[in-house]
Amino acid sequence: MNPDHTQESPLVLVVDDEAVNRLILESNLKRQGFRIVSASSGQECLDLTRREQPDLVLLDIIMPGMDGFQTCQILKDAPETRDIPVIFLSALTDTGVKTKGFEAGGVDYVSKPFDAKELLARVRTHLTLRNQERQLRVYSEKLEEMVDERTTKLKQAEQDLQRNFDMQTALNQLLHLSLQELPLEELLQQCLDSILGITWLTLQNRGCIYLQEGEGDVYRMVAQRNLPENVQVQCATIVPGQCACGKAIAEQRILVVPDEDVEHNKLSPEGVEPHSNICVPIRSQHATLGLVNLFIQRDTLLTRQELVFLGAVANTLMQMILYKRAEQRMLHHVLHEPLSNLPNRTALLDGLNVEIKQARDMEGYRFALVLINLDRFNRFNESLGYDLGDKLILSSIQRILDERKAEEDVFHLGGDGFAVLTRQLREVADPLLLAERILDGLKQPHQLDGHEIQISASAGVVLSDARYDHGEDLLRDADIALHLAKSRGRGRFEVFSSMMHEKAKHAMQTFMDLRLALQREEFVLFYQPIICLTTRRTIGVEALIRWFHPARGMISPLDFIPLAEETGLILSMGRWVLEKACRDMREFAIVIDGEPPFMVSVNLSGKQFAQSDLYEQVEAVLQETDFPPECLKLEITESVVMENAEAATRILERLKGLNIKIAIDDFGTGYSSLSYLHRFSADILKVDRSFVSRMHMGDENLEIIRTIVTLAQALNMEVVAEGVETEEEVKTLTVLRCDYAQGFYFAKPMPLEQLVQGSLLGKGEQESDRREGPPDRRETSGRRDTDE
């Protein structure tokens, strides 16, 4: 439905640095009867918004100068424009970008290219919502006036009855709160809230409670409500006799501090009508435990009944404080180890039971326990003495504490036994890495009383599992793993696995094997030829990592690449792939009579691409291997470069300075801005295999590839199609003028020896007439992270 023309049509401000985009938006909106103004930059948008006061803003994100997020934030910070709804229009589809748009104050987010009907529907919806908000505000203001008028009439009649009722209710609440199982400071905050509920006693619900620090003369503010910042800072602590509250503590009596008091006026909160303060000391038989400070009406004369009430409040708080302190001392003794003052075994079991319940109540919640024990500590303790043994325990504890993170709790289980409970576990490998760091730290020499002491430690790790109902069971399994580590030579950790889910066991074993795979030379590179569709000759190869496990045989990249990404092992693995590929191709060139090396493509993971020294690494590998840089092609997926397009542009431009080739991999699966694609300095676009395999399922898939080829030609780039498996696909790609292709139709990934053999026989030429059908699809032949 078009805007109502019986009144002025809504005014929409269109902001986009691209004139074509503005014209399209203006045309669609004008046809629906909207009034339009447009801007090509963030600053012009701000100026027009202040002058024209549009009903809605359609705002592009990526613009020269001030971007859409900054522009929206400025609009939302200004009182005169903060209520104008902003709908972001952008080609960026990343969830983080959308979240940033909503955080900046946007009410909606429409992705480019947009559907006109959807856009118009959203515009109408937000214009309707804004109009309803205006009407609701007017209605609320009228309703508030009516309520205020009625309240004023009732207040006088209820005041006397409420006065007595509040006193009795507050005392009952304090007695009830004193029985609650809560920390003392939390109880005092609730008690203060209850006292401040007595409307005749306090002014604007303001007050605070002080508590004695230990047995000294310093009293710290532990509960407050509605105190201005200057009061909270300047009165955070008080000392007996130094201020009005301090005087009440020193004299152990209730004091009313008048508004005329000079010292009191210095801390009087701005915007608060003149008032006095009531200072009520909380006294025990031998000391003043604290003080309640309340803001009251100026010149208030307290009756005897009110003074008795305040005395009863102080007496109730005194009993609560004494009881809670005794309880805290007893509980701390029960739950902490005397030597280290760390939580003990009892506290660990309590924590494990809490985590088990959390895992049961929250789907996907995981935690882990690392149990640690010093190796041969008893022998050391007996030879050098128990005092030095205690110091070694404390030194070891400090090193464990140095390794922990915020979500990890450290426990001292007595003697030389320790534990770390990892809550909110994100990755299965995290507790394994933690155990490794702790054991590495503990084996470093300890300098104690002139002695250099070196001692190792062992650890057992157990992951949360649905079968655990009690913390004792989980601790038992961790202890079993710990003893297994000791039996296998000490100075290591073991993961309990006899009853774990097979998937978790498999992942942990893979991680442990993966750490050693590079050292044991278990990785190999396979190479898949890349074919020129015009000449049917091999013009290059893509390097693909394979893992030949000594016990498990060939392991799919899908089983170890994600784990390598999670743990950071992908960095050393990626460096190895790059260096190995360059050396292989250099040797390959020598074997085939000194011809120039093939172009070799090497994939970069997201973590590799984010390394600050990526340029230096690539440069070093080229120098060390004496590999021609013009024969190296680095492949980065479209999703990786678009995560931070600006940073990616700088990185790729710098890499291009090495004279290497850049390919954007999996192109078409994300959404690249054309302006960024032009700036990426890429040489090649690789069409994702999903588009190739679906070419003959409909015109849409065919047109996608045609569009990519046309785009590449316009940007002076070449195109490689991945996953080619049939003669029909080859013919279609050739008609579409795609430059190169790779896939099972031409050749499976193969080891270097097979590549060399084929080249010696045919000098790198592929048969233009294939006599054999495509290889078995079931054979793994993908890149490092996927199957081709």
ABEGO torsion letter per residue (X at the ends): XBBBAABBBBBBBBBBABAAAAAAAAAAAAAAGBBBBBBABAAAAAAAAAAAGBABBBBBABBBEBBAAAAAAAAAABAAAAABBBBBBBABABAAAAAAAAAAGBABBBBOBBBAAAAAAAAAAAAAAAAAAAAAAAAAAAAAAAAAAAAAAAAAAAAAAAAAAAAAAAAAAAAAAAABBBBAAAAAAAAAAAAAABAAABBGGBEBBBBBBEABABBBBABBBGBBAAAAAAAABBBBGABAAAAAAAAGBBBBBBAABAAAAAABBBGBBBBBBBBBBBBBAABBABBBBBBBBBGBBBBAAAAAAAAAAAAAAAAAAAAAAAAAAAAAAAABBAAAGBBBAAAAAAAAAAAAAAAAABBGBBBBBBBBBBBGAAAAAAAAEAAAAAAAAAAAAAAAAAABBAABBBBBAEEABBBBBBBGBABAAAAAAAAAAAAAAAABBBBBGGBBBBBBBBBBBBBBBAABABAAAAAAAAAAAAAAAAAAGEGBBBBBAAABBAAAAAAAAAAAAAAAAAAAGABBBBBBBBBBAAAGBBAEBBBBBBBBBAAAEBBBAAAAAAAAAAAGAAAAAAAAAAAAAAAAAAAAAAAAGGBBBBBBBBBBBAAAAABAAAAAAAAAAAAAAGBBAAABBBBBBAAAAAABAAAAAAAAAAAAAAGBBBBBBGBGABBBBAAAAAAAGBABBBBBAAAAAAAAAEAAAAAAAAAAAAAAAAAGBBBBBBGBABAAAAAAAAAAGBABBBEAAABBBBBAAAAAAAAAAAGGBBBABBABBBBBAABBABBAABBX
